[in-house]
Amino acid sequence: MGGDTVTRLALALVALATVCAGCAGDTPYGPDPGDDCTGDRCASTGSRAEILAAMDGFADPVSTYLRGAVTESGTLPGDYNDVLSGIGEILGCDASTEKSFVVLQNLAFIPKIIFTRCSQSAQLGSRFFMAVPDIDEAGDMNPKLVHLIGWDENAGIYRRYIARADEGGQMRVNVSPKFCLGCHGGPYKLGTWVPLMNEMVEPWSEWNAQPGFGSQLFDEFLAPETRDGPVYRAMTAPGRLDSAADLEPLVRAAMSRVAGARAREREHAADVHRALDLIRPLYCDEHVSFVSELHRTGELPQDAVIDGGLPRLFAMLGYRGTWPWVRGDALRLVPPAPGAETLTLVPVRGQLPIEKALALVARGALSPAQAVRVRALDYAHPVGSGFRCQLYADGRARIEAGAIDDEVAALPADATIASVLPIIYDEIMVLDRDGVRTPLSPPDGADILAIADSTDPDTVAALAAGQISGFGASFEELGDDLQARVDATAEAGFRDGFFAVRRDRACRVMDRYPTAPLYPAPMACP
Amino acid sequence: MFFRAKPSPFFCLAFAGAGMVAVLGCGAGDPGEVCAEGDPACECAGGHCDLPDTPDGEACTLRRAEAYTDSRPAYGADFLRWSCANVEGVTEEDLGQEYCEFFAIADLPPEYAGDESPEPAILGRNLGPDSSFGTTDTGTTLSPDQIAALEDAPEAVIGACVFSSWNSDEEAPVAGCAEGACPEVAGVEVTADVFRDTFDKNSTEAAQLLVSDCLLTLPEDGDPQNGRDPLNDDFYRGCMLNVAINDTSFSKADSTICPAAMRLGECACYVDDPDLDFAEVISPAGRRGFPMGTWSGFVLGDEAATELPVGCAYVALGDDSQTVVACDLTAGDVLDHASDLKGFCHDQYADSLVIHVPIPGDLITCYGDEAEGPYAASCTQTPWVVTP
């Protein structure tokens, strides 16, 4: 083991202590009762018969492949290449459609290599993902540890698997390992694997962006012993290695699969708990995303200051073209001075929660106005709003204590979750202070309650007193204010001030989300 | 001195500072109406213009930053390039400023289950020689039955985002159409009426005029004693020259081509073929339009070998012109973005679709040592590669 590798492993320990978990390692919450994995070493691997039984009813391409490939002793022949080849056959996509993508993990910047097949089609390519997440003692990639994900059309979820070399060098298979959910289930412990890509827009910091784009925070943090390792080089050979730009549409398609399938739950029989889960992404950050300044240009995605879901909601309300921010244009900050730090990895509202929430709106389960009314609460905090999420948590607690039982009971027998959503929405949109209820409804003549900063002392006082009419505003007034906030980002002092905003958000995110990236410089969290 | 046709209300101003007065097309009145300088009808209606009002110098600074983004420079020895994405502030009917117009096609299920399917909807397609002619509806409203049908197979490709650099004045035929067998995209026949650009500015003639004007017009020089004068920067000076000639600082295309052409003039460059001039070399008449690719893997004249963004493919026009690209539009996309599918196409694909202007360097000779003027000393053998 080289000195650099030792250093990186030491860094990994620091990282673990700092962010609780890296996605290559343990679950973020320690041992999960009933879980039988330590990191991605799971004890539940078994014989072929046990594996087949564990996959009973699965209809994803990985399970199809495993049914044909797994040996009687529950192992797979060869290494990652054999797995890719076998699943490629199932998908009908040969090696010419294969691409690899590399991201640095939040565990000492160890690279994770993502493989796809059918890569020229977002729809076909998003049915299967394979990750090679680990390095060996020499620092090269471990070709016999793979994480596999396959879309099960029938179930509307992604299935998850691990294949990992045992002491004899054979890859043993584990079906539905729970450890994956530590990261991909997020802090709300979603019960299924969901696709995540920390940074969904250029410059995809900590991803390889070549060819076609310049990487940012990738080349400088990729360990030389890994970069020069024969396995890494084979995995990232020219023609195989691709830019994060080409993974992004596949991940978006995967998110669309998940959001669409989740939205269809509204058609199920009325169920308050499932309805509460369904509406949660409108209030809380089930996951977060990150944006970065495009190299040293001063160009920064506007999600940094505006809720990334609001442009589409305002477009639905008919305000397309009214303000530049509805177009989603990038912010134009004053570029950094020579030698000054670039503004990277700013936490923003997660792309997947946005898609989940907007899927409900697009399908008519909620109106655009209802969604804007939620997002206008504490809108200066597009991500990490304790106010919005506490509103949800309080409402959920009241609902689970029976607050809407009578209304739900009065629904017709064939009522669906969609029928429950408006009732839940109305109950959540109430400030309840020791039993004193203040509905967060806009006053007459207003469209919304536009509460910019729920932590502002005057706002806190007004809300505590139940005085909300002063927050009444029209959609136009909110739109104007959001444009003013965008315009202010071009001012000279914005950049310096926004580093503090990034720090505050990053500190909260690192404390809560196991997928939070490692920052190049310490965050000095309180 | 030459002047290009101008397409929108933004241009209804006199360029007094440049000593020019232009009579220009305007978008505030009837489609195609020409209005005179100072006509209040030419002002932006209700304060909402579809073009940015960024001051020109500031806009050129922005264009410069885009042109020199580390990962995707605008200038190379054998190309000029920019993406189909319109710059900040270009919205609504003005979208399509980059020699690249685009629209969505959605082959929707019937409004009521059991009815016949409607004709494919063509959404956001430009309707005339300038923005005043408007576009078809950019989105659609889905009925409950349509939502249900789309949800049943959300990953199904039911339409396309079409990007076209087929110049509005090029008549090249589409393979198969003469025999009554035009290719189709999402159920829509590929004909010039639908797939060719419509804006006058997206034409071979406009590109040639741009090259000629920027080559032959003297730019305003910077102060040689002031190293911080932005006009001493080749890109900025060329961009401001384009402002003086065309006032299109909101166009990456014009702001990229003009500095290159200006440098050809400043550096005493000539086309080796006496039958050609630079306008014809850069934008040949008879070529369907500037070819499209993405930021890497571009092979001129070879659609099969050229890479495109994920989900995109060339529409086979029969001439390997690389000028029409169709990108997947799924049922899920339509569900989630029904109110503005044109906007979805822009956001999803436009920044990854790249217009490439081939520069045949072997046809160009520059005599930098014979060049005159304050910027002759910096001339290279490839001065069209405008360096920061």
Boltz contact constraints between the chains, C-beta under 6 A:
constraints:
  - contact:
      token1: [A, 120]
      token2: [B, 310]
      max_distance: 6.0
  - contact:
      token1: [A, 122]
      token2: [B, 310]
      max_distance: 6.0
  - contact:
      token1: [A, 122]
      token2: [B, 311]
      max_distance: 6.0
  - contact:
      token1: [A, 123]
      token2: [B, 155]
      max_distance: 6.0
  - contact:
      token1: [A, 211]
      token2: [B, 296]
      max_distance: 6.0
  - contact:
      token1: [A, 212]
      token2: [B, 295]
      max_distance: 6.0
  - contact:
      token1: [A, 212]
      token2: [B, 296]
      max_distance: 6.0
  - contact:
      token1: [A, 213]
      token2: [B, 71]
      max_distance: 6.0
  - contact:
      token1: [A, 214]
      token2: [B, 70]
      max_distance: 6.0
  - contact:
      token1: [A, 214]
      token2: [B, 71]
      max_distance: 6.0
  - contact:
      token1: [A, 246]
      token2: [B, 310]
      max_distance: 6.0
  - contact:
      token1: [A, 249]
      token2: [B, 310]
      max_distance: 6.0
  - contact:
      token1: [A, 249]
      token2: [B, 311]
      max_distance: 6.0
  - contact:
      token1: [A, 256]
      token2: [B, 332]
      max_distance: 6.0
  - contact:
      token1: [A, 260]
      token2: [B, 154]
      max_distance: 6.0
  - contact:
      token1: [A, 260]
      token2: [B, 332]
      max_distance: 6.0
  - contact:
      token1: [A, 295]
      token2: [B, 70]
      max_distance: 6.0
  - contact:
      token1: [A, 297]
      token2: [B, 65]
      max_distance: 6.0
  - contact:
      token1: [A, 315]
      token2: [B, 339]
      max_distance: 6.0
  - contact:
      token1: [A, 315]
      token2: [B, 340]
      max_distance: 6.0
  - contact:
      token1: [A, 316]
      token2: [B, 339]
      max_distance: 6.0
  - contact:
      token1: [A, 320]
      token2: [B, 340]
      max_distance: 6.0
  - contact:
      token1: [A, 321]
      token2: [B, 91]
      max_distance: 6.0
  - contact:
      token1: [A, 321]
      token2: [B, 92]
      max_distance: 6.0
  - contact:
      token1: [A, 324]
      token2: [B, 89]
      max_distance: 6.0
  - contact:
      token1: [A, 327]
      token2: [B, 91]
      max_distance: 6.0
  - contact:
      token1: [A, 329]
      token2: [B, 88]
      max_distance: 6.0
  - contact:
      token1: [A, 362]
      token2: [B, 335]
      max_distance: 6.0
  - contact:
      token1: [A, 362]
      token2: [B, 336]
      max_distance: 6.0
  - contact:
      token1: [A, 363]
      token2: [B, 147]
      max_distance: 6.0
